[in-house]
């Protein structure tokens, strides 16, 4: 898995984000894409040792297309300047919580997990779980290993208490969340280190109880 090749390609794409350039460098793109697929396949194989829900998942069903949807965007660049994969039961279009890896040159890569913009029904279920069972979530996110790698849960937040919950609820800041995501940023140097894959797997293993909590909530 040649992460250096991936980063080099993505850096050049960022400077030359045009169809003509991509057409002229298609072989390079396909090579970088294959290296990323090998990385995702490896990570997925390791994740299944502690999350059996992902057993049998095709790595190709986790990887996002590099083409951008420019229909409603002022930025008409045709391609994303990153490779991303969402490793989740059912594939990337699933509504479940899962594991995410994002590779982007210029020290913009990261590893993360959770649930981004859950559907209204699932968001209500997560809030209900937090209301009924906050201790388990806090036990997960307060672990030193979790805090050291990911800090706090991130995401968009309501300005006021969600409907059905009092403003003085003891867990109101968690209940205000509209996303439930954790992120660990990676430098280009991190990605090219010999132990990168092992560290990535360790981070995903640290996220697993958080993923499980969210998926139990919406099940």
Helices and strands as residue ranges (DSSP letters): H 3-15, H 19-24, H 26-47, G 52-54, G 59-61, E 83-87, E 98-103, E 109-115, H 120-132, H 134-141, H 144-150, H 172-175, E 180-186, H 188-192, H 196-218
